[in-house]
């Protein structure tokens, strides 16, 4: 009997060590505290969507993460929320992978998440756009059911967009450094898409000024400037923005310096062509890519999500 008892004790001890070493280490099997819905504008270029999914896959290694493509697209958001609740999360943090928090898209997303009481007027327009595919020119009659707030069995919160996060300034510095040769004789010009309303544009520029200040602390460029091209605004506003961009570059060249154009965009897919068209005939250098791909975007998602979850 003593031998049998000793053998049994050894068996249970070894079994305990085995399960301790091979049991779930993360997370989903244990029932995570919170999950992330990564909100992103679907791209016409297939690689753009793949880059976003890659970010989500990397973040998912630490925290359950689902992607919802579109501009305030209720259907994809609801599907992402449902997938996370199926994992057993007790809270959801929505992270908008957008350049700025200052837009009707972000306000519409907040409304759909139940974080705003008044429905933004642009939400009906977003509801009529097919953002679930790569064809963003398709417009259908707005399905009013797609303007109703989501349903969720767990609380949902939302972070800010990229805005003026320090990691963004570090990525922008690297984009500038990749085309820089003599920083002391170069002027970096950050160029963002920008919104239509003037008040929102002021907020975009305010965030860009903070990014420029952060970049100045870790560089030796002659200057770091910033502006928006406002592609979706009316013709008068667009032309004024284009004139401003050309005048900035002309002034740099006149001072015998080099203009380094660094687009503040997530990924290339159109804005860079518009910049080149506006600057036709002028001497300048332009960064070869936007913010993505870059592992620091994954760091940003984790950072803002964890901070929001800890509140």
C-alpha positions in Angstrom: 0.0 0.0 0.0 2.8 2.4 0.8 4.4 1.8 -2.6 1.1 2.4 -4.3 0.5 5.6 -2.4 4.0 6.8 -3.2 3.5 6.1 -6.9 0.2 8.0 -6.9 1.8 11.0 -5.2 4.5 11.1 -7.8 2.0 10.8 -10.6 -0.1 13.7 -9.4 3.0 15.8 -8.7 4.3 15.3 -12.3 0.8 15.9 -13.7 0.6 19.1 -11.8 3.9 20.3 -13.3 2.8 19.3 -16.8 -0.4 21.3 -16.7 1.3 24.2 -15.1 3.7 24.4 -18.0 1.3 23.7 -20.8 -1.8 25.6 -19.6 -3.0 28.7 -21.4 -0.6 31.6 -21.0 -2.8 34.5 -22.4 -5.7 35.0 -22.1 -8.5 33.9 -24.3 -8.9 30.5 -22.6 -8.9 32.2 -19.2 -11.6 34.7 -20.3 -9.8 38.0 -20.9 -10.8 41.2 -19.1 -11.2 43.2 -22.2 -11.0 43.0 -26.0 -10.2 45.5 -28.7 -12.1 46.6 -31.8 -9.6 48.1 -34.2 -11.6 50.6 -36.3 -10.1 51.4 -39.7 -11.1 53.0 -43.0 -11.2 50.2 -45.6 -8.7 50.8 -48.4 -9.1 50.6 -52.2 -5.6 49.1 -52.3 -5.6 45.5 -51.0 -2.3 45.9 -49.2 -3.8 48.6 -47.0 -6.4 46.2 -45.5 -3.7 43.6 -45.1 -1.5 46.1 -43.2 -4.4 46.8 -40.8 -5.1 43.1 -40.3 -1.4 42.6 -39.6 -1.5 45.2 -36.8 -4.6 43.5 -35.4 -2.9 40.1 -35.5 0.1 41.3 -33.6 -2.0 43.0 -31.0 -4.2 39.9 -30.7 -1.2 38.0 -29.4 -1.6 40.0 -26.2 -5.2 41.1 -26.2 -8.2 39.7 -28.2 -8.6 42.0 -31.2 -11.1 42.2 -34.0 -11.1 44.6 -37.0 -14.0 46.7 -38.1 -13.4 48.3 -41.5 -15.4 51.3 -42.7 -16.3 54.9 -41.9 -18.8 54.5 -39.0 -20.1 51.2 -40.6 -22.5 49.7 -38.1 -22.5 46.2 -39.5 -18.8 45.6 -39.3 -18.6 47.2 -35.9 -21.4 45.0 -34.6 -19.8 41.9 -36.0 -16.5 42.7 -34.3 -18.3 43.3 -31.0 -20.2 40.0 -31.3 -17.0 38.1 -32.0 -15.3 39.6 -28.9 -18.2 38.9 -26.6 -18.2 35.3 -27.9 -14.6 35.1 -26.6 -15.9 36.0 -23.2 -14.5 39.5 -22.7 -16.1 41.6 -20.0 -15.4 45.0 -21.6 -14.5 46.3 -25.1 -12.2 49.1 -26.0 -12.7 50.6 -29.5 -9.5 52.0 -30.9 -9.9 54.2 -34.0 -6.9 53.8 -36.3 -7.4 57.2 -37.8 -5.0 60.2 -38.1 -7.3 62.5 -36.2 -10.1 62.3 -33.6 -11.6 65.6 -35.1 -14.0 64.4 -37.7 -17.7 63.5 -38.2 -16.5 59.9 -38.8 -15.2 59.7 -35.2 -18.3 61.4 -33.8 -20.5 59.0 -35.8 -18.5 56.0 -34.4 -19.0 57.3 -30.9 -22.7 57.6 -31.5 -23.0 54.0 -32.8 -21.1 52.8 -29.7 -23.6 54.6 -27.5 -21.1 57.2 -26.4 -22.9 60.2 -27.9 -26.6 61.0 -27.5 -27.2 63.0 -30.6 -26.9 61.3 -34.0 -24.5 63.2 -36.3 -26.0 64.3 -39.6 -23.3 62.7 -41.6 -24.1 59.2 -40.2 -26.9 58.7 -42.8 -24.3 59.3 -45.5 -21.9 56.8 -44.0 -24.7 54.3 -43.7 -25.3 54.5 -47.4 -21.7 53.8 -48.3 -20.4 50.3 -49.0 -17.2 50.3 -46.9 -17.3 46.5 -46.5 -15.7 46.1 -49.9 -12.8 47.8 -51.7 -15.2 49.7 -53.9 -15.7 53.0 -52.0 -17.5 54.7 -54.9 -20.6 52.5 -54.4 -23.5 54.4 -52.8 -26.7 52.7 -51.8 -29.9 54.1 -50.2 -29.1 54.5 -46.5 -30.5 51.6 -44.4 -31.7 53.5 -41.4 -31.2 50.4 -39.2 -27.5 51.0 -39.8 -27.8 54.3 -37.9 -29.0 52.8 -34.7 -26.5 52.3 -31.8 -24.9 48.9 -31.5 -26.1 46.3 -29.0 -23.5 44.8 -26.6 -23.8 42.7 -23.5 -20.6 44.2 -22.1 -19.5 47.9 -21.6 -17.9 49.6 -24.6 -15.4 52.5 -24.4 -13.3 54.3 -27.0 -9.9 55.9 -27.2 -8.7 58.8 -29.2 -7.2 58.4 -32.7 -3.5 58.9 -33.3 -3.7 62.7 -32.9 -0.4 63.8 -31.3 0.7 60.6 -29.6 4.5 60.6 -29.1 4.9 57.4 -31.1 3.5 59.1 -34.2 6.2 61.8 -34.0 8.9 59.2 -33.8 7.6 57.4 -36.9 7.4 60.8 -38.8 11.0 61.5 -37.8 12.1 58.2 -39.3 10.2 58.9 -42.5 12.0 62.3 -42.7 15.4 60.7 -41.8 15.0 58.2 -44.7 15.2 61.1 -47.2 17.4 63.5 -45.3 21.1 64.2 -46.2 21.9 67.5 -44.3 19.3 68.2 -41.6 20.6 71.6 -40.8 19.7 72.7 -44.4 16.4 71.0 -44.6 12.8 71.9 -43.7 10.4 69.2 -42.9 6.8 69.9 -44.0 4.1 67.6 -42.5 1.2 67.3 -44.9 -2.2 65.8 -43.8 -5.4 65.3 -45.6 -7.5 67.5 -43.2 -11.2 67.8 -42.7 -13.8 70.0 -44.4 -15.1 72.3 -41.5 -12.7 75.1 -40.5 -13.1 74.5 -36.8 -12.1 70.8 -37.2 -9.2 71.9 -39.4 -7.9 74.1 -36.6 -8.0 71.1 -34.3 -6.0 69.0 -36.8 -3.4 71.8 -37.1 -3.2 72.1 -33.3 -2.3 68.4 -33.0 0.2 68.7 -35.9 1.9 71.6 -34.1 2.4 69.3 -31.0 3.8 66.6 -33.3 6.2 69.2 -34.8 7.3 70.3 -31.3 8.0 66.7 -30.3 10.0 66.1 -33.5 12.1 69.2 -32.9 13.3 67.8 -29.6 15.0 64.9 -31.3 16.2 66.4 -34.5 18.3 69.2 -36.0 16.2 70.3 -39.0 16.2 74.0 -39.9 12.4 73.9 -39.3 9.4 71.6 -39.1 6.2 73.0 -40.6 2.8 71.5 -41.1 -0.4 72.0 -43.1 -3.5 70.2 -44.4 -4.5 69.9 -48.1 -8.2 69.5 -47.4 -9.0 67.4 -50.5 -12.7 67.0 -49.7 -13.4 70.8 -49.1 -14.9 73.0 -51.7 -12.9 74.2 -54.7 -12.0 77.6 -53.1 -10.6 76.0 -49.9 -8.8 73.3 -51.8 -7.0 75.8 -54.1 -6.0 78.0 -51.1 -4.5 75.0 -49.4 -2.6 74.0 -52.6 -1.3 77.5 -52.9 -0.1 77.5 -49.3 1.8 74.2 -49.9 3.5 75.5 -53.0 4.4 78.8 -51.3 5.9 76.9 -48.4 8.1 74.8 -50.7 9.1 77.9 -52.8 10.1 79.8 -49.7 12.3 76.9 -48.6 14.0 76.7 -52.0 14.5 80.4 -52.1 16.4 80.1 -48.8 18.7 77.6 -50.5 17.3 74.8 -48.3 15.6 71.5 -49.2 11.9 70.7 -48.5 11.2 67.3 -47.1 7.6 66.5 -47.6 6.4 63.9 -45.0 2.7 63.0 -45.4 0.8 62.4 -42.2 -1.3 59.6 -43.5 -1.6 56.0 -42.4 -0.8 54.5 -45.8 -0.2 55.8 -49.3 -3.1 55.4 -51.8 -3.8 58.8 -53.3 -2.7 61.8 -51.2 0.9 61.5 -52.3 -0.2 61.8 -56.0 -2.1 64.9 -55.1 0.9 66.4 -53.4 3.1 65.7 -56.4 0.5 67.3 -58.7 0.4 70.4 -56.5 4.1 70.7 -56.4 4.8 70.1 -60.1 7.9 71.9 -61.3 9.3 72.5 -57.8 12.3 70.8 -56.2 11.6 68.8 -53.0 11.9 65.3 -51.6 8.9 63.2 -50.4 8.9 60.3 -47.9 8.4 56.9 -49.5 5.6 55.7 -47.2 3.0 56.7 -44.6 2.9 55.6 -41.0 2.2 52.0 -42.0 3.8 49.5 -41.9 5.5 50.1 -38.6 5.5 48.1 -35.4 5.1 51.2 -33.3 1.5 51.4 -34.5 0.9 48.1 -32.7 2.6 49.7 -29.6 0.2 52.6 -29.9 -2.9 50.4 -30.0 -1.8 48.5 -26.9 -0.8 51.7 -25.1 -4.1 53.6 -25.6 -6.2 50.5 -25.1 -4.6 49.5 -21.8 -4.7 53.1 -20.5 -8.4 53.3 -21.3 -9.1 50.0 -19.7 -7.3 51.0 -16.6 -9.5 54.1 -16.0 
